[in-house]
């Protein structure tokens, strides 16, 4: 009889660092591709986690605000090497893409008016509209499978479009609807109960972590604002710290909120520049939510105060990236010990279902925002970009082409048209 294969010994910090530095460099393809890549490396190849643990951790991360792929990377590090492992894996998953995004944001800010660069962005804008529309279709087909979910999605869209409701309020409201609905359901077999004493201990631990992370937020952020002499940086810090706690559904869900604040309220950048930022995020490794780093760079680059524009842009990008991802580490370190319970709790699952339905409405709002800016400039239809957007959507839905490949193709077409004219 064949002897069972013993699981491999846990990796050291160096092994985790080497693997996740490589994953951070090649994690293209959005969240689906990133989750598949981590599963292949951590579960299938190295067997550091078993399938059930990986799936429970993924379900837990989907309950949290913020980028679930980066949070899952952080969980893997925590499970294998404690808080040091979490710091290594969560950071290295993001760092390569963040560095690339900073470079691309500088090119866009400093040379965006150059004809060739402008042509590149003109080529990718309608592709991005197609990408958002395809993502909306896919999520809608999966999430809107009941009348209740459809009503939640429609309510979210109408609240944003007609009532100008704040994005955080829409997401929180949907979560509360699901939470109250889920409380009526019985806990499934296998759910792990939490005793009163265990709940008290976990609460004390979470409180200590919250105090620590408050210090980790306050000290570098306030120091950066002081060194910059104030200016735009307090507003950047406030907006993106708040958005980090309500980004259920990832980058596509939070972008309407950021666009409303950064474009309509503060005037830091234009709607077209927001589309450019999402296009750049689609072509870089790491979470798509790195588009927020682009917004921080451009906002500070355009309003540098007493700083050099490049220094201000880099500071704005670093500040936004830091406050965007820092809460994810807190969520994982605070909640990872409760994964067995939370991932199977009916109320939590129902809250996630309602939030996902609301995110469909939020994404529809984003598609309208981008579509108006790119396909209806000045209120008149732009037939060329409309054809490109529809072709991009069809390429994704029918042939499952990679998003970054489509963006690069659009950039090449835009550059070629610029050169020929």
C-alpha atoms as one frame of an Amber mdcrd trajectory, in Angstrom:
protein
   0.000   0.000   0.000   1.306   3.481  -0.913   2.480   5.501   2.054   0.727
   8.887   2.411   2.897  11.809   1.356   3.814  13.949   4.329   3.057  17.656
   3.930   6.150  19.793   3.361   7.597  21.764   6.249   6.483  25.409   6.460
   8.702  27.839   4.576  10.900  30.356   6.338  10.551  34.091   5.899  13.106
  33.993   3.091  11.106  31.406   1.155   7.924  33.439   1.541   9.713  36.603
   0.434  11.160  34.972  -2.688   7.823  33.471  -3.732   5.691  36.552  -3.173
   8.222  38.889  -4.759   7.865  36.742  -7.887   4.067  36.619  -7.588   3.999
  40.403  -7.198   5.958  40.777 -10.437   3.770  38.479 -12.550   0.299  38.881
 -11.012  -1.411  40.260 -14.109  -4.970  39.466 -15.111  -6.950  41.060 -12.309
  -8.205  39.413  -9.157  -9.250  36.150 -10.835  -5.795  35.618 -12.296  -4.105
  36.577  -9.023  -6.190  34.156  -6.965  -5.526  31.371  -9.458  -1.792  32.095
  -9.413  -1.627  31.987  -5.610  -3.652  28.787  -5.516  -1.287  27.152  -7.978
   1.846  28.216  -6.097   0.718  27.797  -2.482  -1.778  24.922  -2.628  -1.074
  22.843  -5.742   2.701  23.095  -6.094   4.055  23.593  -2.583   1.122  22.286
  -0.494   1.764  24.932   2.155  -2.033  25.202   2.626  -4.698  22.588   1.951
  -7.628  23.280  -0.358 -10.211  23.696   2.419  -8.102  26.233   4.349  -7.439
  28.236   1.177 -11.137  28.387   0.281 -12.215  29.339   3.815  -9.602  32.107
   3.836 -10.802  33.333   0.436 -14.423  33.412   1.619 -13.330  35.408   4.649
 -11.360  37.903   2.525 -14.409  38.429   0.308 -16.306  39.603   3.400 -13.768
  42.369   3.993 -13.409  45.794   2.413 -10.283  46.169   0.339  -8.487  44.046
  -2.278  -9.235  40.397  -1.527  -6.216  39.032  -3.435  -3.786  41.133  -1.395
  -5.606  40.173   1.784  -5.404  36.501   0.867  -1.655  36.898   0.287  -1.430
  38.472   3.746  -3.414  35.580   5.249  -1.056  33.032   3.673   1.903  34.790
   5.270   0.146  34.947   8.653  -0.835  31.283   8.556   2.692  30.149   7.682
   4.896  32.582   9.606   2.800  34.805  11.893   2.677  38.580  11.673   6.145
  38.794  10.113   5.035  36.512   7.305   1.871  38.573   6.851   3.895  41.781
   6.560   6.212  40.202   3.972   3.615  38.555   1.732   1.073  41.385   1.857
   3.706  44.010   1.041   5.527  42.129  -1.709   2.239  41.298  -3.426   1.661
  45.045  -3.924   5.127  46.627  -4.094   6.194  45.767  -7.689   2.940  47.065
  -9.165   3.068  50.176  -6.986   6.554  51.035  -8.246   5.503  50.541 -11.870
   2.359  52.621 -11.326   4.386  55.502  -9.863   6.534  55.573 -13.013   3.526
  55.425 -15.336   1.717  58.114 -13.365   4.738  60.409 -13.735   4.792  59.852
 -17.511   1.068  60.614 -17.685   1.376  63.742 -15.520   4.546  65.199 -17.052
   4.142  64.126 -20.676   0.431  63.433 -21.083   0.050  66.379 -23.481   2.701
  65.014 -25.861   0.961  63.821 -29.040   2.243  60.250 -28.849   1.337  59.828
 -25.164  -2.054  61.449 -25.764  -2.590  59.007 -28.633  -1.753  56.069 -26.379
  -4.365  57.156 -23.859  -6.935  57.889 -26.580  -6.537  54.302 -27.751  -6.995
  52.736 -24.322  -9.963  54.779 -23.080 -12.669  52.926 -25.050 -10.995  49.607
 -24.221 -11.368  50.429 -20.522 -15.067  51.168 -21.037 -15.398  47.723 -22.609
 -13.510  46.120 -19.708 -15.815  47.728 -17.144 -18.906  46.710 -19.144 -17.672
  43.102 -19.388 -16.939  42.980 -15.656 -20.420  44.362 -14.971 -22.021  41.694
 -17.170 -20.087  38.843 -15.566 -20.756  39.954 -12.014 -24.392  40.721 -12.757
 -25.043  37.251 -14.193 -23.508  35.644 -11.113 -24.864  37.919  -8.401 -28.354
  38.922  -9.574 -29.917  35.462  -9.421 -32.850  36.407  -7.170 -35.481  39.133
  -7.206 -34.121  40.510  -3.933 -30.589  40.813  -5.315 -31.891  42.545  -8.434
 -33.822  45.045  -6.317 -30.757  45.773  -4.172 -28.650  46.401  -7.296 -31.293
  48.657  -8.831 -31.708  50.509  -5.546 -27.956  51.111  -5.328 -27.854  52.491
  -8.883 -30.829  54.785  -8.321 -29.475  55.970  -4.972 -26.211  56.982  -6.628
 -27.688  58.411  -9.831 -30.824  60.177  -8.616 -30.286  60.805  -4.914 -26.521
  61.388  -5.054 -26.279  59.120  -2.013 -22.797  58.752  -0.507 -21.073  55.575
  -1.670 -20.236  54.374   1.883 -23.888  54.705   2.879 -25.007  52.595  -0.104
 -22.561  49.781   0.720 -23.263  49.831   4.457 -27.014  49.885   3.845 -26.818
  46.848   1.580 -24.690  45.000   4.119 -27.191  45.709   6.898 -30.063  44.441
   4.748 -28.211  41.184   4.165 -27.112  40.927   7.785 -30.650  41.156   9.128
 -31.894  38.689   6.504 -29.120  36.230   7.333 -29.784  36.291  11.067 -32.966
  34.307  10.464 -31.024  31.401   8.986 -29.716  28.521  11.071 -25.981  27.940
  11.306 -24.849  25.142   8.962 -23.383  21.875  10.178 -19.696  22.213  10.903
 -19.848  25.843  11.981 -17.408  26.562  14.765 -19.020  28.252  17.787 -17.312
  30.995  19.756 -17.595  30.876  23.550 -18.191  33.967  25.659 -14.693  33.751
  27.116 -13.183  33.321  23.667 -15.131  36.316  22.415 -13.787  38.477  25.259
 -10.198  37.383  24.557 -10.579  38.030  20.855 -12.101  41.436  21.536  -9.178
  42.435  23.741  -6.732  41.248  21.090  -8.504  43.186  18.351  -8.519  46.310
  20.524  -4.749  46.078  21.025  -4.251  45.625  17.295  -6.478  48.612  16.543
  -4.430  50.849  18.837  -1.209  49.630  17.218  -2.506  50.267  13.724  -3.795
  53.687  14.696  -0.232  54.562  15.662   1.108  53.009  12.453  -1.321  55.199
  10.534  -0.882  58.414  12.486   2.892  58.683  12.886   4.051  58.396   9.242
   0.985  60.150   7.840   1.193  63.162  10.141   4.959  63.343   9.612   4.496
  63.366   5.828   1.817  66.069   6.051   4.069  68.175   8.310   7.058  67.818
   5.971   4.890  68.778   3.003   3.504  71.825   4.776  -0.095  70.686   4.605
  -1.486  71.621   1.210  -3.462  68.905  -0.540  -2.126  66.067   1.605  -4.592
  66.205   4.538  -7.496  65.951   2.072  -5.835  63.033   0.261  -5.263  61.255
   3.564  -8.844  61.751   4.748 -10.463  60.617   1.471  -8.391  57.495   0.903
  -8.368  56.405   4.535 -12.154  56.525   4.484 -12.353  54.705   1.153 -10.164
  51.871   2.505 -12.948  50.914   4.918 -15.754  50.828   2.333 -14.111  49.294
  -0.758 -16.308  46.178  -0.860 -16.108  44.833  -4.403 -12.632  46.105  -5.224
 -11.481  48.856  -7.548 -14.526  48.914  -9.840 -16.819  49.454  -6.881 -14.860
  52.231  -5.183 -14.001  54.190  -8.339 -17.395  55.955  -8.617 -16.921  57.251
  -5.070 -13.337  58.355  -5.730 -14.317  59.874  -9.068 -17.116  61.856  -7.445
 -14.783  63.164  -4.750 -11.585  63.657  -6.793 -13.191  64.886 -10.029 -16.502
  66.528  -9.138 -15.854  67.782  -5.609 -12.127  68.590  -5.454 -11.294  68.961
  -9.154  -7.973  67.167  -8.731  -8.203  65.495 -12.156 -10.614  65.012 -15.036
 -12.937  62.115 -15.825 -10.710  61.222 -18.771  -7.687  61.063 -16.511  -9.580
  58.683 -14.216 -10.106  56.404 -17.206  -6.380  56.657 -17.990  -5.563  55.608
 -14.444  -7.736  52.516 -14.630  -6.134  51.611 -17.956  -2.673  51.832 -16.396
  -3.799  49.745 -13.421  -5.064  47.061 -15.810  -1.614  46.789 -17.437   0.474
  46.591 -14.254   0.925  43.643 -11.896  -0.811  43.708  -8.537  -4.315  44.780
  -7.469  -6.348  46.941  -9.838  -7.043  49.197  -6.867  -3.562  50.645  -7.481
  -5.499  53.056  -9.686  -5.940  55.027  -6.450  -2.170  55.528  -6.317  -2.399
  57.136  -9.753  -5.085  59.512  -8.479  -2.893  60.448  -5.503   0.110  61.102
  -7.741  -1.749  63.309 -10.216  -3.593  65.242  -7.513  -0.379  66.104  -5.662
   1.620  66.667  -8.877  -0.912  69.279  -9.993  -1.081  70.972  -6.561   2.458
  70.588  -5.190   2.417  73.602  -2.898   5.987  74.443  -1.890   7.303  71.072
  -3.080   8.779  70.128  -6.428   5.935  68.591  -8.496   7.692  65.244  -8.838
   8.415  65.087  -5.104   4.809  66.060  -4.354   3.490  63.447  -6.788   5.605
  60.678  -5.286   4.588  61.729  -1.779   0.926  61.765  -2.789   1.234  58.339
  -4.413   3.040  56.884  -1.404   0.584  58.380   1.067  -2.473  57.119  -0.807
  -0.978  53.648  -1.261  -0.064  53.433   2.420  -3.468  54.413   3.795  -5.248
  52.258   1.187  -3.468  49.012   2.056  -2.642  49.440   5.749  -6.200  48.593
   6.915  -6.033  45.290   5.014  -3.247  44.109   7.298  -5.358  45.064  10.314
  -8.385  43.184   8.979  -6.376  40.002   8.400  -4.409  40.036  11.658  -7.575
  40.805  13.619  -9.907  38.388  11.854  -7.739  35.493  10.660  -8.112  33.530
  13.931 -11.890  33.674  13.408 -11.850  32.411   9.808 -13.402  29.051  10.680
 -16.397  30.787  12.240 -16.904  33.843  10.044 -16.489  32.068   6.711 -19.458
  29.819   7.604 -21.679  32.297   9.465 -25.056  32.694   7.696 -25.370  36.377
   8.615 -21.908  37.182   7.241 -22.603  35.248   4.040 -25.938  37.029   3.584
 -24.295  40.420   4.152 -21.698  39.591   1.493 -24.439  38.525  -0.936 -26.309
  41.812  -0.476 -23.116  43.872  -0.783 -22.202  42.016  -3.970 -25.618  42.822
  -5.425 -25.171  46.478  -4.495 -21.738  46.445  -6.122 -23.423  45.508  -9.417
 -25.421  48.735  -9.166 -22.287  50.664  -8.215 -20.424  49.222 -11.208 -23.310
  50.182 -13.475 -22.904  53.710 -12.170 -19.183  53.531 -12.981 -19.919  52.269
 -16.502 -22.258  55.226 -17.063 -19.633  57.643 -15.708 -16.860  56.321 -17.953
 -19.166  55.800 -20.927 -20.359  59.399 -20.877 -16.802  60.729 -20.666 -15.399
  58.523 -23.454 -18.291  57.621 -25.748 -20.383  60.809 -25.491 -17.874  63.669
 -25.374 -19.774  66.943 -25.417 -23.034  65.014 -25.541 -22.389  63.672 -29.057
 -21.712  59.979 -29.777 -18.141  59.078 -30.741 -18.715  56.153 -33.096 -15.098
  54.996 -33.341 -14.582  54.646 -29.584 -18.045  53.041 -29.303 -17.055  50.317
 -31.782 -13.767  49.738 -29.924 -15.577  49.514 -26.581 -18.094  46.972 -27.927
 -15.320  44.949 -29.582 -13.323  44.907 -26.338 -16.349  43.756 -24.380 -17.018
  40.996 -26.916 -13.368  39.900 -26.869 -13.500  39.490 -23.109 -16.864  37.765
 -22.903 -16.604  35.566 -26.006 -12.888  34.755 -26.181 -11.776  35.437 -22.582
  -8.781  37.492 -23.697  -6.481  38.987 -21.060  -7.405  42.537 -20.057  -3.832
  43.819 -20.058  -3.374  42.469 -23.583  -6.439  44.382 -24.774  -5.224  47.589
 -23.120  -1.821  47.258 -24.769  -3.489  46.600 -28.124  -5.615  49.713 -27.726
  -2.527  51.746 -26.843  -0.738  50.433 -29.941  -3.674  51.388 -32.178  -3.845
  54.850 -30.628  -0.108  55.379 -31.110  -0.260  54.153 -34.716  -3.118  56.511
 -35.556  -1.187  59.395 -33.978   1.930  58.649 -36.022  -0.061  58.318 -39.263
  -1.799  61.646 -38.681
